[in-house]
Amino acid sequence: MSKFQSIIILLCLLANFDLHSQPEDTTFFKTKISRVEIAGRDEKLQDIYYVRYEDNAIELDLVTIPQIPNVTYKFRIIESSFDGNNVSKWFFTKQPFLRIDTLNPAIYHFEIVGIAPDKREGQAVSVEFKIEYPWWRSWWFWGACFITLFGLFYGRERFLKFWADEEQRHYRQVTELELRTLQLQMNPHFVFNALNAVQSFILTRDSISANNYLSKFANLIRLFLDSSRSKYIVLSDEIKLLSLYVEMEMLRFENKFDFHLTIAPEVNRFTDIPTMILQPFIENAINHGLRYKETKGNLYVKFYNQGKYLVCRIEDDGVGRERARQIQSKSSKGYKSQGLKITEERLRTFNMIANSDIHFSITDRTQASSVHKEADIGTLIEIKFPKFG
């Protein structure tokens, strides 16, 4: 045998040795999923399934290729949630199926491996299930709930505000009607006093004075009617009305007193004040103070600013309030003025409606203890109107 032939035989022997000594493949079989059932319905085989929350009962049938008897299956579930991945431990089963019905909303990755009787593991298979959140845990549901609750609270507040405004509106209407009624009560009061004066002139056959008085009375009534249409009157018009009224009273009492009107330069004559507020105070000064004075008296009316208020100061040097009460108590026909009482009610009502702070004070002009009890004390009245603007 030649040397060349010996080499060929040796190579053949080596090749035959390598073929028989090659190790066997340990993954000689594969694990597969033969059927997927979700909520009792068979599904087409695929890598990922989207499952509704109420359909989270899942069953998987398992087989090996090629088929091997007495196979044990191990599996684990990797859960992907907002908290990160949660990998469970391996579980083992000899049943050729898996049944799970306790999955919460999340993404689950199943890994399944078959184990042959000789402990060799086959090729793994995996499948993914995405369990959806229930509708009541979805973002649109919570968004709708938030919008609905917001709408309910907002609607409730609007409803309560509406009824509060309606109640306030009705209250204002009632109080305005009450104010209007009190205001209308003033006109008969003026007319009553004026007609008494005219009657007195007629009885004394003083036709010239009666005619003069009636002329002023007609002009005054026109001013009253014009002012009674509104809750407010311009200060200049109020001064004109008061001046005319005092002129009538001076004529009625035969110039028993002098009238002194002062308006400070800084006073805005176009300021609005409530209608027919000042006249009853002047009437009160004349009929309770100057009327019973034995000598000629004086009536002072001054308008000036004091901080945030416009002040009307009414001052007389009459007999004073206490002596006036004593004099009136001796006569059953004593003068009983209702104008000041009505004015107090009007101011209280007006302050409620307009949320204003009009107030007045009535004091003695001179302290009674410092003068003789028969001396004229006089009265001082201050009415303060808040300035607006």
ChimeraX attribute file (.defattr): number of C-alpha atoms within 10 A of each C-alpha:
attribute: neighborCount
match mode: 1-to-1
recipient: residues
	/A:1	5
	/A:2	6
	/A:3	7
	/A:4	8
	/A:5	9
	/A:6	10
	/A:7	10
	/A:8	10
	/A:9	11
	/A:10	10
	/A:11	11
	/A:12	10
	/A:13	10
	/A:14	10
	/A:15	11
	/A:16	10
	/A:17	11
	/A:18	9
	/A:19	9
	/A:20	8
	/A:21	8
	/A:22	8
	/A:23	7
	/A:24	7
	/A:25	7
	/A:26	10
	/A:27	11
	/A:28	12
	/A:29	20
	/A:30	18
	/A:31	22
	/A:32	20
	/A:33	18
	/A:34	12
	/A:35	15
	/A:36	20
	/A:37	16
	/A:38	19
	/A:39	15
	/A:40	11
	/A:41	12
	/A:42	12
	/A:43	12
	/A:44	10
	/A:45	13
	/A:46	10
	/A:47	11
	/A:48	14
	/A:49	18
	/A:50	13
	/A:51	19
	/A:52	17
	/A:53	17
	/A:54	11
	/A:55	16
	/A:56	21
	/A:57	18
	/A:58	19
	/A:59	19
	/A:60	17
	/A:61	15
	/A:62	20
	/A:63	18
	/A:64	21
	/A:65	12
	/A:66	10
	/A:67	11
	/A:68	13
	/A:69	9
	/A:70	12
	/A:71	22
	/A:72	17
	/A:73	24
	/A:74	18
	/A:75	19
	/A:76	18
	/A:77	20
	/A:78	16
	/A:79	23
	/A:80	16
	/A:81	13
	/A:82	8
	/A:83	7
	/A:84	8
	/A:85	12
	/A:86	12
	/A:87	13
	/A:88	11
	/A:89	10
	/A:90	12
	/A:91	11
	/A:92	14
	/A:93	13
	/A:94	12
	/A:95	12
	/A:96	16
	/A:97	16
	/A:98	15
	/A:99	12
	/A:100	11
	/A:101	12
	/A:102	9
	/A:103	17
	/A:104	16
	/A:105	20
	/A:106	15
	/A:107	23
	/A:108	24
	/A:109	17
	/A:110	15
	/A:111	16
	/A:112	24
	/A:113	23
	/A:114	29
	/A:115	24
	/A:116	17
	/A:117	12
	/A:118	7
	/A:119	10
	/A:120	12
	/A:121	21
	/A:122	22
	/A:123	17
	/A:124	17
	/A:125	17
	/A:126	17
	/A:127	16
	/A:128	18
	/A:129	20
	/A:130	21
	/A:131	20
	/A:132	19
	/A:133	16
	/A:134	13
	/A:135	12
	/A:136	10
	/A:137	11
	/A:138	11
	/A:139	11
	/A:140	11
	/A:141	13
	/A:142	13
	/A:143	11
	/A:144	11
	/A:145	13
	/A:146	12
	/A:147	12
	/A:148	12
	/A:149	12
	/A:150	12
	/A:151	12
	/A:152	12
	/A:153	12
	/A:154	12
	/A:155	12
	/A:156	12
	/A:157	12
	/A:158	12
	/A:159	12
	/A:160	12
	/A:161	12
	/A:162	12
	/A:163	12
	/A:164	12
	/A:165	12
	/A:166	12
	/A:167	12
	/A:168	13
	/A:169	12
	/A:170	12
	/A:171	13
	/A:172	16
	/A:173	13
	/A:174	13
	/A:175	17
	/A:176	19
	/A:177	12
	/A:178	16
	/A:179	22
	/A:180	16
	/A:181	12
	/A:182	17
	/A:183	21
	/A:184	14
	/A:185	14
	/A:186	21
	/A:187	15
	/A:188	11
	/A:189	14
	/A:190	19
	/A:191	14
	/A:192	11
	/A:193	13
	/A:194	22
	/A:195	14
	/A:196	12
	/A:197	20
	/A:198	21
	/A:199	13
	/A:200	14
	/A:201	18
	/A:202	15
	/A:203	11
	/A:204	11
	/A:205	11
	/A:206	12
	/A:207	13
	/A:208	11
	/A:209	17
	/A:210	21
	/A:211	14
	/A:212	13
	/A:213	22
	/A:214	17
	/A:215	12
	/A:216	17
	/A:217	20
	/A:218	11
	/A:219	14
	/A:220	22
	/A:221	17
	/A:222	13
	/A:223	16
	/A:224	18
	/A:225	12
	/A:226	11
	/A:227	19
	/A:228	18
	/A:229	13
	/A:230	12
	/A:231	16
	/A:232	16
	/A:233	21
	/A:234	16
	/A:235	19
	/A:236	14
	/A:237	16
	/A:238	24
	/A:239	19
	/A:240	12
	/A:241	20
	/A:242	19
	/A:243	17
	/A:244	17
	/A:245	22
	/A:246	19
	/A:247	16
	/A:248	22
	/A:249	21
	/A:250	16
	/A:251	17
	/A:252	20
	/A:253	15
	/A:254	10
	/A:255	14
	/A:256	19
	/A:257	23
	/A:258	14
	/A:259	15
	/A:260	12
	/A:261	12
	/A:262	12
	/A:263	15
	/A:264	11
	/A:265	10
	/A:266	9
	/A:267	14
	/A:268	17
	/A:269	16
	/A:270	11
	/A:271	15
	/A:272	18
	/A:273	19
	/A:274	19
	/A:275	20
	/A:276	22
	/A:277	22
	/A:278	19
	/A:279	22
	/A:280	21
	/A:281	21
	/A:282	22
	/A:283	19
	/A:284	20
	/A:285	25
	/A:286	25
	/A:287	18
	/A:288	26
	/A:289	26
	/A:290	27
	/A:291	19
	/A:292	19
	/A:293	20
	/A:294	11
	/A:295	12
	/A:296	13
	/A:297	22
	/A:298	18
	/A:299	22
	/A:300	16
	/A:301	20
	/A:302	15
	/A:303	24
	/A:304	18
	/A:305	19
	/A:306	12
	/A:307	9
	/A:308	11
	/A:309	16
	/A:310	21
	/A:311	20
	/A:312	20
	/A:313	19
	/A:314	21
	/A:315	24
	/A:316	27
	/A:317	24
	/A:318	30
	/A:319	25
	/A:320	26
	/A:321	19
	/A:322	13
	/A:323	19
	/A:324	20
	/A:325	15
	/A:326	10
	/A:327	15
	/A:328	15
	/A:329	12
	/A:330	9
	/A:331	9
	/A:332	7
	/A:333	8
	/A:334	12
	/A:335	14
	/A:336	11
	/A:337	14
	/A:338	13
	/A:339	19
	/A:340	17
	/A:341	10
	/A:342	18
	/A:343	21
	/A:344	15
	/A:345	14
	/A:346	23
	/A:347	19
	/A:348	16
	/A:349	19
	/A:350	20
	/A:351	14
	/A:352	14
	/A:353	17
	/A:354	10
	/A:355	9
	/A:356	14
	/A:357	15
	/A:358	17
	/A:359	14
	/A:360	16
	/A:361	10
	/A:362	14
	/A:363	14
	/A:364	18
	/A:365	17
	/A:366	15
	/A:367	10
	/A:368	16
	/A:369	7
	/A:370	8
	/A:371	11
	/A:372	9
	/A:373	10
	/A:374	9
	/A:375	13
	/A:376	24
	/A:377	24
	/A:378	26
	/A:379	24
	/A:380	19
	/A:381	20
	/A:382	19
	/A:383	19
	/A:384	20
	/A:385	21
	/A:386	17
	/A:387	16
	/A:388	9
	/A:389	4
